[in-house]
Amino acid sequence: MKLVVTQFVTLDGVTESPHEWSFPYSNEEIESFKNAELAATGALLLGRVTYDGFAAAWPGRAGDPFADKFNSLKKYAVSKTLRDPSWNNTSVISENVAGEIAKLKKQPGRDLVVHGSMTLVKALMENDLVDEYRLLIYPIVLGKGLRCFKDGASAKLKLKEEKRYGEVVLATYEPAR
């Protein structure tokens, strides 16, 4: 199972609250990419904050094919405090996070995908667990906000693919191991 980090990102690296700045750039090509990405997803891996936001939003969208698929997926929430997850098909990883995720990656199946969850992404990077980064880069500079990569983080990546969807660029990278 391949671990994929997928992010909406501004030119200055901000990933926080993409619902506030990405919608004006939405188009059929981005929608098609996100549908294909979802079709290749076997499970979601989410940090606590993203899990809480998704668990509050997605179940209420039942009846939409994208939402129905998203809701039906197996979900792994990384949290030391979440005890009784409300979103269906959710398991909690609270101990030995890197080890448990490494075990998940050894299982056969479609992609294990991380949306948002920047604190988790930083830990995954530090433990060399990410197999692919899919960055949808939007032509906007916010100047502040939670960033995709923390100060001091370093990684050597190689560009696997790039596509343009109107003003938005999809850059797909993999670690240069």
Secondary structure, 3 states (H helix, E strand, C coil): CCEEEEEEEECCCECCCHHHCCHHHCCHHHHHHHHHHHHCEEEEEEEHHHHHHHHHHHHHHCCCHHHHHHHHCEEEEECCCCCCCCCCCEEEECCCHHHHHHHHHCCCCCEEEEECCHHHHHHHHHCCCCCEEEEEEECCCCCCCCECCCCCCCCCEEEEEEEEECCEEEEEEEECC
